[in-house]
Amino acid sequence: MANTGFSIELAKMSKSYNQKNNVIDKMDLSIVPGEFLVLLGPSGCGKSTTLRLIAGLEAPTGGKVLINGKDASKMNAIQRSIAMVFQDYALYPNMTVYQNLEYALRVHKVPKQVRQQRLTAILASLNLSNYKDRYPSQLSGGQKQRVALGRGMAKKSQIFLLDEPLSNIDVQLREKARDEIQKLHEQNGQTIIYVTHDQQEAMALGDRIAVMNNGKIQMIDTPENLYHNPTNLFVAQFVGTPQINVFKANYFNHQLLDESGAVIANLTAYQDDGLQEDTDYLVGIRPENVQLTTDATKGDFQVEIESIVDYGRYKQLTLKVFDRLEIKAVVSDWQRHGNQAVYAKLTSKAILLFDARTHERIQPSRKLEPVLE
């Protein structure tokens, strides 16, 4: 695939609607030509505002947006070469589905035969062929969103901005629509910025993911690094299903101790990292790294199974530890006979430590592989 997309750079970009409310706070971000970047975060974190600033629909109150190295505020719409899919559809109510998709192509004088071939393929890929003569008022919310997505796909711009484009689409069609977006990216090499609050969607689509909160990028990296090496507690908790287990533990003599004094795990990998003796830290452990057994060995601690949810390909267990702490475990197969005691072990190679005050990640002195012991 030859990259045809434009580069995008946000240089100390800020946006506020009054002096006390910074929606975007001095954001720095570089996107290379042809990259698929996902902006991921909770509602109100500034994802959509960032997209609108890049599109030129709003002006930053500080900093700059650069497209291909040029100040975007001094470029016209044609020079920016941006297509955008809005969360609220933004369809022309007096135009049919086909006319909505065709409008931008007509404006740019794309030959009629090319228009027809391109739109016929898009309508088929989004299951809209039978609705091409309908008006937006005659469509469901999911159908409207697919039309908005198709309109952006038809334009073949250098930059494609998508704001929660699949949120109203039925589950059965969501995966297909996601595949079409990926195929579009592979074929056209557009620079794509995709906004979502769905971390599974983000992990499936993005070359890189920028996790946002409170108008700032908390971390930007590949899906694998976000999951295994989060930079802070927010990223660790926002990425991953089921959510990461987090609890407080005391560090003493290379060990993590529960408040009752029971040993939870050994931390030899952290021995040169300046951890303070007899100090509380926040411990993170992914549910799949909680090992269960009915045969206790050194380092295991007894747990009580409170509930089991069977998802078919895996089971999610909620465990009570030391009569007070709840953690979750994910296992591919689990069989227990009668009232056998159950024991758990935290995979020390996958334990994540966070400062209890700042919530910043404490990196181990040697690399911890994300595998079971």
C-alpha positions in Angstrom: 0.0 0.0 0.0 1.4 3.4 -1.0 0.7 6.0 1.6 -1.3 8.9 0.1 -2.6 10.4 3.3 -1.4 13.7 4.8 0.6 14.1 7.9 -1.0 15.8 10.9 0.7 17.6 13.8 -0.9 19.2 16.8 1.5 21.6 18.4 0.5 22.7 21.9 -3.1 22.8 20.8 -5.6 24.0 23.3 -9.3 24.6 23.3 -11.4 26.4 26.0 -14.9 27.8 25.9 -14.1 30.0 28.8 -11.0 30.9 30.7 -11.6 28.3 33.4 -12.5 25.4 31.2 -9.8 23.8 29.1 -11.4 21.1 27.0 -8.0 20.4 25.3 -4.9 21.2 27.2 -1.7 21.9 25.2 -1.9 18.7 23.2 1.1 17.6 21.2 0.5 14.8 18.6 2.2 13.7 15.4 0.4 11.4 12.9 2.4 10.1 10.0 1.0 9.9 6.5 -1.3 6.9 6.1 -1.5 6.1 9.8 -4.7 4.7 11.4 -4.9 6.5 14.8 -7.6 5.9 17.3 -8.6 8.5 19.9 -9.9 6.4 22.9 -11.4 7.7 26.1 -14.5 8.2 28.2 -17.3 10.7 27.3 -16.3 14.3 27.8 -12.5 13.7 27.6 -12.1 15.9 24.4 -12.0 13.3 21.7 -14.6 14.8 19.4 -13.4 18.3 20.1 -9.9 17.2 18.9 -11.5 15.9 15.7 -13.4 19.1 15.0 -10.3 21.2 15.6 -8.4 19.0 13.0 -11.3 19.3 10.6 -11.3 23.1 10.9 -14.9 23.2 12.2 -13.6 24.9 15.4 -10.5 27.1 15.9 -8.0 26.3 18.7 -7.6 28.9 21.4 -3.9 28.1 21.6 -1.3 26.2 19.5 -1.6 25.1 15.9 -2.9 22.3 13.7 -0.5 21.5 10.9 -1.5 19.5 7.9 1.5 18.3 5.7 3.6 20.8 7.7 1.3 23.8 6.8 -0.8 25.8 9.2 -4.3 24.4 8.7 -6.0 27.7 9.6 -4.5 29.1 6.4 -5.7 26.2 4.2 -9.1 26.0 2.4 -11.3 22.9 2.5 -9.9 21.5 -0.8 -6.3 21.9 0.4 -7.1 20.1 3.7 -8.7 17.2 1.7 -10.7 16.0 4.7 -13.8 13.7 4.8 -15.6 13.4 8.1 -18.3 11.1 9.5 -20.2 12.9 12.2 -21.7 11.2 15.3 -25.1 12.9 14.5 -25.1 11.7 10.9 -25.4 15.3 9.3 -27.3 13.9 6.3 -29.1 16.1 3.8 -32.8 15.5 4.6 -34.0 16.4 1.1 -31.7 13.9 -0.6 -32.0 10.2 -1.0 -29.4 7.8 0.3 -27.7 7.6 -3.1 -27.8 11.4 -3.6 -26.2 11.9 -0.1 -23.4 9.6 -1.1 -23.0 11.1 -4.5 -23.1 14.8 -3.6 -19.4 15.3 -2.8 -18.4 13.4 -5.9 -20.6 15.5 -8.1 -19.1 18.7 -6.6 -15.6 17.4 -7.4 -16.7 16.5 -10.9 -16.0 12.8 -10.6 -17.1 11.1 -13.9 -20.6 9.6 -13.7 -19.5 6.1 -14.5 -16.8 6.2 -11.8 -19.4 7.6 -9.3 -21.8 4.7 -10.1 -19.2 2.0 -9.8 -17.8 3.4 -6.5 -21.2 4.0 -4.9 -22.7 0.6 -6.0 -19.8 -1.1 -4.2 -20.2 1.0 -1.1 -23.9 0.5 -0.9 -23.4 -3.3 -1.2 -20.7 -3.4 1.5 -22.9 -1.5 4.0 -26.1 -3.4 3.2 -27.8 -0.3 1.8 -28.5 -1.3 -1.8 -32.2 -1.7 -1.1 -32.4 1.7 0.6 -30.7 3.9 -2.0 -33.9 5.7 -3.0 -35.1 6.4 0.5 -34.8 9.7 2.4 -33.1 10.0 5.8 -36.5 10.4 7.5 -37.4 6.9 6.3 -34.3 5.2 7.8 -33.5 3.8 11.2 -30.6 5.3 13.3 -28.3 2.5 12.3 -29.1 2.9 8.6 -28.5 6.7 8.8 -25.1 6.0 10.4 -24.2 3.6 7.7 -25.1 6.3 5.1 -22.9 8.8 6.9 -20.1 6.2 6.9 -20.6 5.5 3.2 -20.5 9.2 2.3 -17.1 9.5 4.0 -15.8 6.4 2.2 -16.9 7.6 -1.2 -14.9 10.8 -1.1 -11.4 9.2 -1.0 -9.8 12.2 0.7 -6.3 12.3 2.1 -7.6 12.5 5.7 -10.6 10.6 7.0 -12.1 11.6 10.4 -14.6 9.3 12.0 -16.5 10.3 15.2 -18.1 7.2 16.8 -19.2 5.9 13.4 -20.4 2.5 14.5 -22.1 3.3 17.8 -25.7 3.0 16.5 -25.1 0.1 14.1 -26.5 -3.3 14.9 -24.0 -5.8 16.4 -24.4 -8.1 13.4 -23.3 -5.3 11.0 -20.8 -3.6 13.2 -18.0 -6.1 12.5 -18.7 -6.0 8.8 -18.6 -2.2 8.8 -15.3 -2.3 10.8 -13.8 -4.6 8.2 -14.8 -2.2 5.4 -13.1 0.6 7.1 -9.9 -1.5 7.5 -10.2 -2.5 3.8 -10.6 1.1 2.8 -7.5 2.1 4.7 -5.5 -0.7 3.1 -6.7 0.3 -0.4 -6.4 4.1 -0.2 -3.7 4.7 2.4 -5.7 7.6 3.9 -4.6 9.1 7.2 -7.5 8.0 9.5 -8.3 9.4 12.9 -11.1 7.4 14.5 -12.8 8.4 17.7 -14.4 5.8 20.0 -15.1 5.0 23.7 -15.1 1.3 22.9 -11.7 -0.1 23.7 -12.3 -3.4 21.9 -13.1 -1.5 18.7 -10.0 0.6 19.3 -7.7 -2.4 19.8 -9.1 -4.0 16.6 -8.6 -1.0 14.3 -5.7 1.2 15.4 -2.1 1.2 14.3 -1.7 3.3 17.4 -4.1 4.3 20.1 -4.1 7.6 22.0 -5.8 7.2 25.3 -7.3 10.5 26.4 -8.7 11.8 29.7 -9.5 15.4 30.8 -8.3 16.9 27.6 -4.9 15.3 27.7 -3.3 12.2 26.0 -2.4 9.8 28.8 -0.5 7.4 26.6 -0.1 6.8 22.8 1.2 3.5 21.6 0.4 0.2 19.9 -2.6 -1.9 21.3 -0.1 -4.5 22.7 1.9 -1.9 24.6 -1.2 -0.2 26.0 -2.4 -3.5 27.4 0.8 -4.9 28.8 2.8 -1.7 29.6 0.4 1.1 30.6 2.0 4.3 31.6 -0.5 5.0 34.5 -3.4 3.5 36.4 -6.0 5.2 34.2 -4.7 3.6 31.0 -4.4 0.2 32.8 -8.1 0.4 33.9 -9.5 1.8 30.7 -7.9 -0.8 28.4 -8.9 -4.5 28.9 -12.0 -6.6 29.4 -12.6 -7.7 32.1 -11.1 -4.7 33.8 -7.7 -5.1 35.5 -7.7 -6.1 39.2 -6.4 -3.2 41.3 -5.8 -3.3 45.1 -3.5 -1.8 47.7 -0.6 -3.8 49.1 2.4 -3.2 51.3 5.9 -3.7 50.0 8.3 -5.3 52.4 11.5 -7.3 51.8 10.8 -7.8 48.0 7.3 -9.1 48.8 3.7 -7.7 48.5 1.7 -8.1 51.7 -2.0 -7.9 52.2 -3.0 -5.6 55.1 -3.4 -8.8 57.2 0.3 -9.5 56.6 -0.3 -12.4 54.1 2.2 -12.7 51.3 0.5 -12.0 47.9 3.5 -12.1 45.6 7.3 -11.9 45.4 8.7 -8.9 43.5 12.4 -9.8 42.8 12.2 -8.0 39.5 11.6 -4.7 41.2 14.4 -5.0 43.8 16.5 -2.2 42.2 13.7 0.2 41.6 13.9 2.2 44.8 10.7 0.8 46.3 10.3 2.0 49.8 10.1 -0.6 52.6 6.9 -0.8 54.5 5.1 1.4 51.9 1.7 0.9 50.3 1.5 0.6 46.5 -1.3 -0.1 44.1 -1.1 -3.5 42.5 -2.6 -4.3 39.1 -3.0 -7.8 37.7 -4.9 -8.8 34.6 -7.6 -11.4 35.3 -6.0 -13.9 32.9 -2.8 -13.7 35.0 -4.6 -15.0 38.1 -3.8 -18.7 38.2 -6.2 -21.1 39.9 -5.5 -24.6 41.3 -6.9 -27.1 43.8 -3.4 -28.2 44.8 -1.7 -25.6 46.9 2.0 -24.9 46.4 4.3 -22.2 47.8 3.0 -18.7 47.1 -0.6 -19.8 46.7 -3.4 -18.3 48.8 -6.8 -19.7 49.4 -9.8 -18.0 47.7 -13.6 -18.4 47.8 -15.4 -18.5 44.4 -18.3 -16.1 44.6 -19.6 -16.4 41.0 -18.8 -17.9 37.7 -19.8 -16.4 34.3 -19.5 -18.8 31.4 -18.8 -17.0 28.1 -18.2 -20.2 26.1 -14.6 -19.8 25.1 -13.6 -18.7 28.6 -15.0 -18.5 32.2 -14.8 -15.4 34.4 -14.6 -16.1 38.1 -15.1 -13.6 40.9 -13.0 -14.5 43.9 -13.0 -13.4 47.5 -9.5 -13.2 48.9 -8.7 -12.9 52.7 -12.5 -12.6 53.4 -12.7 -9.0 52.0 -10.9 -8.4 48.7 -12.6 -9.3 45.4 -10.6 -10.1 42.3 -11.5 -11.5 39.0 -9.9 -14.4 37.1 -10.3 -15.6 33.6 -9.7 -19.2 32.7 -10.2 -21.2 29.5 -11.2 -24.4 31.4 -12.2 -24.8 35.0 -13.4 -27.9 36.9 -13.8 -28.3 40.6 -15.0 -31.4 42.3 -17.3 -31.0 45.4 -16.0 -28.7 48.0 -12.4 -28.8 47.1 -10.4 -25.8 48.4 -9.4 -23.4 45.6 -6.0 -21.5 45.6 -4.8 -18.6 43.5 -1.4 -17.2 42.5 -0.7 -13.9 40.9 1.7 -14.3 38.0 4.6 -12.1 39.2 5.9 -11.5 35.7 2.6 -9.7 34.9 2.2 -7.7 38.0 1.9 -3.9 37.5 2.9 -1.5 40.3 1.6 2.0 40.6 2.5 4.9 42.9 -0.4 5.1 45.4 -0.4 8.9 45.3 0.3 9.8 41.7 -1.0 6.6 40.0 2.0 6.6 37.7 3.4 3.2 36.7 6.6 2.0 38.4 8.6 0.3 35.8 10.5 -2.9 36.8 14.3 -3.1 36.7 14.1 -5.9 34.2 11.5 -6.6 31.5 8.5 -8.6 32.6 7.1 -10.8 29.9 3.3 -10.9 29.6 3.2 -14.7 29.9 2.1 -17.1 32.6 4.7 -18.7 34.8 
